[in-house]
């Protein structure tokens, strides 16, 4: 990247996210490269192995927003004249902040060592308040409740919406659309990898108290709130098919016996979805359908589905009997057994990529004529 920095000097927004493995986190030398992006206004780092930020980062004098998630950072010494928001989430060892942060409008370092004995100048709201639930850290409670309360939009903004939907899919191990008690603990264990501090242990009573504060009556926290907390939007306008608990009986039928890890319940919901808008992502659909059905017959059998999915980069989710399986689970008429119409294939492909589903029929392609 070092040789390419001069091409990026006008970059204003930089997000480095979804770094699940600590060995892939941003290092101190990476921050030195970032410090060369002098016009940067917005910086989000999801995972950094640095225990301190290099002094060169102070060169980003136009920086207005800085958010760091999952980090063993111990101190911040850099100073930014125009900084309006600083957030360090899951930074338990962070103890020192510069005095100039007293003038930063929004500072959030809940759950950090800084909050054990904050100085008099500490901005209001920087640290968590008194405990409101037993069996769960207050910083975690406030991270959820304040994040959800502050989400006032439903706009579909990608890649943020799609990224968080995929992220939730990794948390939601039961694929029922909710993050349950054990799934939250698993998420915390993963988030604290490489930080040097043990993850907090949440009790079932603490998890129930958190749900009560969120106004949740279900067995877990819904996907919608997971996205709201992190993005400030519910992403409802993405038009994703509603999440429904997987039917174990249906998945266990002979038609779906080869599904392995394929998310057949989500695929079955998407295969009957509505919407024909033409979007930029439809270009991938056009290429995949043209490869699978070059004669434009309007129906794809299993062999053609395999070719279309391979072309779209989804071949690893293909399984023998996929068309018959989706026919058995679908709540709509999909036409002749053993085949799928191209619009249904498009909806399923969008679903698997966590994008707003559409058949792409409104695109003016020769394929649809």
Kinemage of the C-alpha trace (Angstrom):
@kinemage 1
@onewidth
@group {chain A} dominant
@subgroup {mainchain}
@vectorlist {calphas} color= white
{ca unk a 1} P 0.000 0.000 0.000
{ca unk a 2} L 2.903 2.355 0.709
{ca unk a 3} L 3.603 2.858 -2.989
{ca unk a 4} L -0.053 3.722 -3.619
{ca unk a 5} L -0.630 6.287 -0.853
{ca unk a 6} L 0.148 9.251 -3.120
{ca unk a 7} L -2.786 8.200 -5.344
{ca unk a 8} L -5.139 8.378 -2.351
{ca unk a 9} L -4.152 11.718 -0.881
{ca unk a 10} L -7.554 13.228 -1.660
{ca unk a 11} L -9.405 10.408 0.132
{ca unk a 12} L -11.849 11.767 2.707
{ca unk a 13} L -13.613 8.668 4.049
{ca unk a 14} L -11.835 5.467 5.075
{ca unk a 15} L -13.397 2.443 6.759
{ca unk a 16} L -11.438 -0.737 7.477
{ca unk a 17} L -13.869 -3.250 8.878
{ca unk a 18} L -14.807 -6.923 9.249
{ca unk a 19} L -11.288 -7.971 10.276
{ca unk a 20} L -12.295 -11.036 12.259
{ca unk a 21} L -8.772 -12.404 12.821
{ca unk a 22} L -6.460 -10.366 15.123
{ca unk a 23} L -3.489 -11.121 12.855
{ca unk a 24} L -5.245 -9.041 10.169
{ca unk a 25} L -5.805 -6.019 12.403
{ca unk a 26} L -4.380 -2.590 11.642
{ca unk a 27} L -0.880 -2.201 13.084
{ca unk a 28} L 1.011 0.874 14.230
{ca unk a 29} L 2.938 1.015 10.941
{ca unk a 30} L -0.388 0.926 9.072
{ca unk a 31} L -1.488 4.018 10.965
{ca unk a 32} L 1.659 5.751 9.751
{ca unk a 33} L 0.553 5.090 6.173
{ca unk a 34} L -2.935 6.396 6.974
{ca unk a 35} L -1.370 9.580 8.386
{ca unk a 36} L -0.318 10.438 4.830
{ca unk a 37} L -3.969 10.838 3.776
{ca unk a 38} L -4.008 14.499 4.764
{ca unk a 39} L -7.553 15.250 3.538
{ca unk a 40} L -9.156 12.462 5.581
{ca unk a 41} L -12.358 13.488 7.407
{ca unk a 42} L -13.806 10.141 8.516
{ca unk a 43} L -11.851 7.143 9.817
{ca unk a 44} L -13.310 3.875 11.138
{ca unk a 45} L -11.031 1.022 12.183
{ca unk a 46} L -12.626 -2.295 13.141
{ca unk a 47} L -9.752 -4.075 14.862
{ca unk a 48} L -6.278 -2.708 15.582
{ca unk a 49} L -3.312 -4.405 17.263
{ca unk a 50} L -1.650 -1.065 18.120
{ca unk a 51} L -1.280 -0.193 21.805
{ca unk a 52} L -0.758 3.467 20.937
{ca unk a 53} L -1.409 5.666 17.949
{ca unk a 54} L 1.734 7.055 16.287
{ca unk a 55} L 2.385 10.783 16.622
{ca unk a 56} L 2.201 11.133 12.824
{ca unk a 57} L -1.556 10.612 12.999
{ca unk a 58} L -1.830 14.179 14.317
{ca unk a 59} L -1.122 15.266 10.733
{ca unk a 60} L -4.764 14.506 9.907
{ca unk a 61} L -5.857 17.996 10.859
{ca unk a 62} L -9.089 17.811 8.852
{ca unk a 63} L -10.214 14.668 10.712
{ca unk a 64} L -13.728 15.074 12.097
{ca unk a 65} L -14.765 11.509 12.976
{ca unk a 66} L -12.659 8.696 14.464
{ca unk a 67} L -14.086 5.375 15.607
{ca unk a 68} L -11.963 2.435 16.729
{ca unk a 69} L -13.460 -0.933 17.633
{ca unk a 70} L -11.751 -3.915 19.288
{ca unk a 71} L -8.338 -2.663 20.333
{ca unk a 72} L -5.642 -3.066 23.041
{ca unk a 73} L -4.966 0.692 22.825
{ca unk a 74} L -3.646 2.082 26.102
{ca unk a 75} L -3.380 5.787 25.346
{ca unk a 76} L -4.260 8.438 22.788
{ca unk a 77} L -1.785 11.306 22.531
{ca unk a 78} L -2.653 12.662 19.097
{ca unk a 79} L -4.544 15.926 18.824
{ca unk a 80} L -6.986 16.938 16.074
{ca unk a 81} L -8.299 20.517 15.947
{ca unk a 82} L -11.471 19.670 14.015
{ca unk a 83} L -12.409 16.382 15.676
{ca unk a 84} L -16.133 16.221 16.479
{ca unk a 85} L -16.567 12.549 17.389
{ca unk a 86} L -14.232 10.033 19.005
{ca unk a 87} L -15.399 6.527 19.863
{ca unk a 88} L -13.302 3.642 21.148
{ca unk a 89} L -15.533 0.590 21.621
{ca unk a 90} L -14.162 -2.546 23.269
{ca unk a 91} L -10.958 -0.753 24.261
{ca unk a 92} L -10.716 -1.995 27.879
{ca unk a 93} L -7.050 -0.998 28.373
{ca unk a 94} L -7.443 2.595 27.175
{ca unk a 95} L -6.406 4.749 30.113
{ca unk a 96} L -5.117 8.064 28.737
{ca unk a 97} L -6.791 10.684 26.571
{ca unk a 98} L -5.364 14.135 25.791
{ca unk a 99} L -6.793 17.068 27.762
{ca unk a 100} L -7.872 18.634 24.463
{ca unk a 101} L -10.614 15.984 24.228
{ca unk a 102} L -12.537 18.104 26.717
{ca unk a 103} L -13.485 20.230 23.704
{ca unk a 104} L -14.541 17.330 21.474
{ca unk a 105} L -18.384 17.355 21.290
{ca unk a 106} L -18.814 13.551 21.353
{ca unk a 107} L -16.418 11.214 23.169
{ca unk a 108} L -17.366 7.627 24.005
{ca unk a 109} L -14.957 5.238 25.733
{ca unk a 110} L -17.366 3.187 27.841
{ca unk a 111} L -15.882 0.126 29.490
{ca unk a 112} L -12.314 1.430 29.295
{ca unk a 113} L -9.746 1.859 32.088
{ca unk a 114} L -10.155 5.619 31.548
{ca unk a 115} L -13.629 5.339 33.066
{ca unk a 116} L -12.400 3.748 36.284
{ca unk a 117} L -11.305 7.181 37.496
{ca unk a 118} L -12.180 9.787 34.849
{ca unk a 119} L -10.654 13.278 35.233
{ca unk a 120} L -12.815 16.305 35.933
{ca unk a 121} L -12.606 17.427 32.325
{ca unk a 122} L -14.010 14.143 30.980
{ca unk a 123} L -16.837 14.971 28.536
{ca unk a 124} L -20.360 14.151 29.644
{ca unk a 125} L -21.430 10.762 28.356
{ca unk a 126} L -17.878 9.575 27.731
{ca unk a 127} L -18.228 6.840 30.355
{ca unk a 128} L -21.010 4.546 31.463
{ca unk a 129} L -23.367 5.498 34.270
{ca unk a 130} L -24.370 3.530 37.389
{ca unk a 131} L -25.304 -0.101 36.868
{ca unk a 132} L -28.929 -0.708 35.907
{ca unk a 133} L -28.715 -4.489 35.446
{ca unk a 134} L -27.010 -7.184 37.471
{ca unk a 135} L -25.034 -9.798 35.590
{ca unk a 136} L -24.024 -7.631 32.633
{ca unk a 137} L -21.564 -4.690 32.377
{ca unk a 138} L -23.213 -1.291 32.220
{ca unk a 139} L -21.067 -0.246 29.254
{ca unk a 140} L -22.582 -3.100 27.296
{ca unk a 141} L -26.115 -2.179 28.354
{ca unk a 142} L -25.652 1.451 27.329
{ca unk a 143} L -23.971 0.486 24.082
{ca unk a 144} L -27.169 -1.316 23.108
{ca unk a 145} L -29.839 0.942 24.585
{ca unk a 146} L -28.324 4.268 23.486
{ca unk a 147} L -27.398 2.886 20.085
{ca unk a 148} L -30.918 1.641 19.400
{ca unk a 149} L -32.528 4.802 20.784
{ca unk a 150} L -30.325 6.958 18.567
{ca unk a 151} L -31.295 5.112 15.387
{ca unk a 152} L -33.970 7.255 13.748
{ca unk a 153} L -33.701 6.113 10.121
{ca unk a 154} L -34.705 3.082 8.053
{ca unk a 155} L -32.630 4.012 5.003
{ca unk a 156} L -30.860 1.254 3.060
{ca unk a 157} L -27.259 2.421 2.890
{ca unk a 158} L -24.774 -0.011 1.404
{ca unk a 159} L -22.248 -1.396 1.948
{ca unk a 160} L -23.054 -0.732 5.619
{ca unk a 161} L -26.427 -2.479 5.667
{ca unk a 162} L -25.221 -5.521 3.733
{ca unk a 163} L -22.057 -5.767 5.838
{ca unk a 164} L -23.948 -5.755 9.131
{ca unk a 165} L -26.538 -8.179 7.828
{ca unk a 166} L -23.741 -10.593 6.969
{ca unk a 167} L -22.130 -9.896 10.337
{ca unk a 168} L -25.354 -10.763 12.134
{ca unk a 169} L -25.557 -13.983 10.148
{ca unk a 170} L -22.292 -15.036 11.795
{ca unk a 171} L -23.690 -14.215 15.248
{ca unk a 172} L -27.102 -15.816 14.688
{ca unk a 173} L -25.968 -19.438 14.890
{ca unk a 174} L -29.540 -20.778 15.088
{ca unk a 175} L -30.572 -18.745 12.017
{ca unk a 176} L -33.823 -17.663 13.660
{ca unk a 177} L -33.293 -13.910 13.241
{ca unk a 178} L -32.452 -13.286 16.910
{ca unk a 179} L -29.298 -13.120 18.996
{ca unk a 180} L -29.896 -15.318 22.012
{ca unk a 181} L -28.086 -15.461 25.337
{ca unk a 182} L -25.409 -17.971 24.333
{ca unk a 183} L -24.947 -16.237 20.969
{ca unk a 184} L -24.213 -12.919 22.711
{ca unk a 185} L -21.552 -14.561 24.859
{ca unk a 186} L -20.004 -16.142 21.775
{ca unk a 187} L -19.956 -12.732 20.075
{ca unk a 188} L -18.207 -11.177 23.081
{ca unk a 189} L -15.642 -13.985 23.171
{ca unk a 190} L -14.860 -13.355 19.501
{ca unk a 191} L -14.689 -9.577 19.912
{ca unk a 192} L -12.174 -9.807 22.758
{ca unk a 193} L -9.713 -12.028 20.881
{ca unk a 194} L -6.281 -10.434 20.687
{ca unk a 195} L -7.074 -7.613 23.122
{ca unk a 196} L -5.298 -9.098 26.148
{ca unk a 197} L -8.314 -8.900 28.457
{ca unk a 198} L -10.838 -11.615 29.213
{ca unk a 199} L -14.319 -10.981 27.792
{ca unk a 200} L -17.068 -10.080 30.252
{ca unk a 201} L -19.315 -12.898 31.387
{ca unk a 202} L -23.011 -12.135 30.949
{ca unk a 203} L -25.528 -14.019 33.076
{ca unk a 204} L -28.918 -15.092 31.804
{ca unk a 205} L -30.517 -12.654 34.253
{ca unk a 206} L -28.324 -9.858 32.885
{ca unk a 207} L -29.282 -10.714 29.324
{ca unk a 208} L -32.975 -10.708 30.289
{ca unk a 209} L -32.547 -7.303 31.927
{ca unk a 210} L -30.931 -5.942 28.747
{ca unk a 211} L -33.825 -7.257 26.661
{ca unk a 212} L -36.286 -5.616 29.021
{ca unk a 213} L -34.534 -2.257 28.663
{ca unk a 214} L -34.699 -2.668 24.887
{ca unk a 215} L -38.409 -3.518 25.056
{ca unk a 216} L -37.792 -6.981 23.631
{ca unk a 217} L -40.205 -9.757 24.559
{ca unk a 218} L -38.723 -12.471 22.320
{ca unk a 219} L -36.110 -15.058 23.254
{ca unk a 220} L -33.335 -12.895 21.805
{ca unk a 221} L -32.413 -9.482 20.398
{ca unk a 222} L -33.716 -9.110 16.812
{ca unk a 223} L -31.468 -8.515 13.808
{ca unk a 224} L -33.049 -5.093 13.330
{ca unk a 225} L -31.694 -3.841 16.681
{ca unk a 226} L -28.276 -5.370 16.048
{ca unk a 227} L -28.024 -3.249 12.894
{ca unk a 228} L -29.563 -0.142 14.504
{ca unk a 229} L -27.024 -0.169 17.334
{ca unk a 230} L -24.059 -0.069 14.992
{ca unk a 231} L -25.336 1.841 11.971
{ca unk a 232} L -27.952 4.294 13.208
{ca unk a 233} L -30.461 2.881 10.712
{ca unk a 234} L -32.618 -0.226 10.776
{ca unk a 235} L -32.016 -0.797 7.034
{ca unk a 236} L -35.730 -1.682 6.723
{ca unk a 237} L -35.858 0.028 3.322
{ca unk a 238} L -33.527 -2.667 1.947
{ca unk a 239} L -36.625 -4.841 1.599
{ca unk a 240} L -34.984 -8.020 2.845
{ca unk a 241} L -37.311 -11.016 3.237
{ca unk a 242} L -38.478 -11.348 6.853
{ca unk a 243} L -36.479 -13.757 8.958
{ca unk a 244} L -38.478 -16.768 10.090
{ca unk a 245} L -37.297 -19.591 12.337
{ca unk a 246} L -36.027 -22.498 10.266
{ca unk a 247} L -38.409 -25.404 9.949
{ca unk a 248} L -36.380 -28.404 11.059
{ca unk a 249} L -38.986 -30.786 9.656
{ca unk a 250} L -38.895 -29.095 6.269
{ca unk a 251} L -35.115 -28.929 6.124
{ca unk a 252} L -34.946 -32.586 7.035
{ca unk a 253} L -37.074 -33.679 4.074
{ca unk a 254} L -35.479 -35.863 1.428
{ca unk a 255} L -35.577 -32.951 -1.040
{ca unk a 256} L -33.281 -30.867 1.157
{ca unk a 257} L -31.095 -33.642 2.538
{ca unk a 258} L -28.066 -32.474 0.563
{ca unk a 259} L -28.281 -28.866 1.724
{ca unk a 260} L -25.342 -29.121 4.166
{ca unk a 261} L -24.652 -25.518 5.265
{ca unk a 262} L -26.770 -23.822 2.600
{ca unk a 263} L -29.282 -21.416 4.217
{ca unk a 264} L -32.306 -23.086 2.633
{ca unk a 265} L -34.872 -21.316 4.825
{ca unk a 266} L -33.637 -17.875 3.763
{ca unk a 267} L -33.384 -19.057 0.153
{ca unk a 268} L -36.964 -20.373 0.250
{ca unk a 269} L -38.204 -17.015 1.563
{ca unk a 270} L -36.306 -15.116 -1.128
{ca unk a 271} L -37.404 -17.346 -4.005
{ca unk a 272} L -40.958 -15.989 -3.624
{ca unk a 273} L -39.997 -12.380 -2.905
{ca unk a 274} L -41.455 -9.491 -4.883
{ca unk a 275} L -39.696 -6.611 -6.595
{ca unk a 276} L -38.437 -6.158 -10.155
{ca unk a 277} L -36.285 -3.012 -9.860
{ca unk a 278} L -33.164 -2.635 -11.952
{ca unk a 279} L -30.139 -1.977 -9.741
{ca unk a 280} L -26.418 -1.863 -10.322
{ca unk a 281} L -26.020 -5.313 -8.774
{ca unk a 282} L -28.239 -6.720 -11.529
{ca unk a 283} L -25.195 -6.754 -13.816
{ca unk a 284} L -23.921 -9.802 -11.929
{ca unk a 285} L -27.339 -11.439 -12.325
{ca unk a 286} L -27.315 -10.798 -16.071
{ca unk a 287} L -23.911 -12.450 -16.433
{ca unk a 288} L -24.913 -15.443 -14.290
{ca unk a 289} L -28.231 -16.031 -16.047
{ca unk a 290} L -26.685 -15.650 -19.477
{ca unk a 291} L -24.123 -18.307 -18.526
{ca unk a 292} L -26.721 -20.672 -17.059
{ca unk a 293} L -29.407 -20.197 -19.708
{ca unk a 294} L -27.660 -19.059 -22.903
{ca unk a 295} L -30.712 -20.034 -25.007
{ca unk a 296} L -32.939 -17.737 -22.917
{ca unk a 297} L -35.477 -20.512 -22.358
{ca unk a 298} L -36.750 -18.766 -19.237
{ca unk a 299} L -36.270 -21.755 -16.915
{ca unk a 300} L -33.085 -23.144 -15.348
{ca unk a 301} L -32.704 -26.799 -14.463
{ca unk a 302} L -30.222 -28.116 -11.895
{ca unk a 303} L -27.250 -28.199 -14.248
{ca unk a 304} L -27.969 -24.663 -15.395
{ca unk a 305} L -28.441 -23.502 -11.802
{ca unk a 306} L -25.045 -24.912 -10.899
{ca unk a 307} L -23.440 -23.015 -13.791
{ca unk a 308} L -25.251 -19.775 -12.931
{ca unk a 309} L -24.277 -20.037 -9.247
{ca unk a 310} L -20.660 -20.823 -10.143
{ca unk a 311} L -20.569 -17.742 -12.390
{ca unk a 312} L -21.937 -15.561 -9.585
{ca unk a 313} L -19.403 -16.903 -7.074
{ca unk a 314} L -22.044 -18.879 -5.169
{ca unk a 315} L -21.180 -22.352 -6.378
{ca unk a 316} L -20.125 -23.458 -2.886
{ca unk a 317} L -23.806 -23.226 -1.827
{ca unk a 318} L -25.118 -25.418 -4.645
{ca unk a 319} L -26.311 -28.896 -3.696
{ca unk a 320} L -27.957 -31.728 -5.553
{ca unk a 321} L -31.718 -31.340 -5.396
{ca unk a 322} L -31.645 -27.591 -4.767
{ca unk a 323} L -34.542 -26.861 -7.134
{ca unk a 324} L -36.706 -29.625 -5.684
{ca unk a 325} L -35.831 -28.468 -2.159
{ca unk a 326} L -36.896 -24.868 -2.868
{ca unk a 327} L -40.097 -26.103 -4.534
{ca unk a 328} L -40.942 -28.068 -1.387
{ca unk a 329} L -40.366 -25.093 0.923
{ca unk a 330} L -41.700 -22.238 -1.243
{ca unk a 331} L -45.085 -20.643 -0.568
{ca unk a 332} L -45.516 -19.637 -4.222
{ca unk a 333} L -45.768 -21.452 -7.555
{ca unk a 334} L -42.309 -21.853 -9.081
{ca unk a 335} L -43.435 -23.576 -12.262
{ca unk a 336} L -42.311 -27.002 -13.508
{ca unk a 337} L -40.648 -29.251 -10.877
{ca unk a 338} L -36.885 -29.420 -11.000
{ca unk a 339} L -36.518 -25.938 -12.500
{ca unk a 340} L -36.507 -22.340 -11.309
{ca unk a 341} L -37.554 -19.211 -13.223
{ca unk a 342} L -34.805 -16.603 -13.723
{ca unk a 343} L -36.535 -14.003 -11.542
{ca unk a 344} L -36.557 -16.427 -8.611
{ca unk a 345} L -32.889 -17.220 -9.211
{ca unk a 346} L -32.111 -13.498 -9.102
{ca unk a 347} L -33.968 -13.057 -5.799
{ca unk a 348} L -32.097 -15.970 -4.248
{ca unk a 349} L -28.736 -14.667 -5.463
{ca unk a 350} L -29.385 -11.229 -3.983
{ca unk a 351} L -30.425 -12.852 -0.712
{ca unk a 352} L -27.238 -14.902 -0.516
{ca unk a 353} L -25.193 -11.738 -1.021
{ca unk a 354} L -27.303 -9.942 1.641
{ca unk a 355} L -28.475 -7.374 -0.901
{ca unk a 356} L -31.995 -5.994 -1.409
{ca unk a 357} L -33.714 -8.702 -3.445
{ca unk a 358} L -35.066 -8.059 -6.919
{ca unk a 359} L -35.785 -10.076 -10.051
{ca unk a 360} L -34.061 -7.373 -12.169
{ca unk a 361} L -36.912 -7.633 -14.713
{ca unk a 362} L -37.037 -3.854 -15.154
{ca unk a 363} L -33.540 -3.925 -16.648
{ca unk a 364} L -33.660 -3.602 -20.425
{ca unk a 365} L -31.749 -6.771 -21.215
{ca unk a 366} L -32.284 -8.965 -24.203
{ca unk a 367} L -32.536 -11.890 -21.765
{ca unk a 368} L -35.933 -10.735 -20.522
{ca unk a 369} L -37.415 -10.105 -23.987
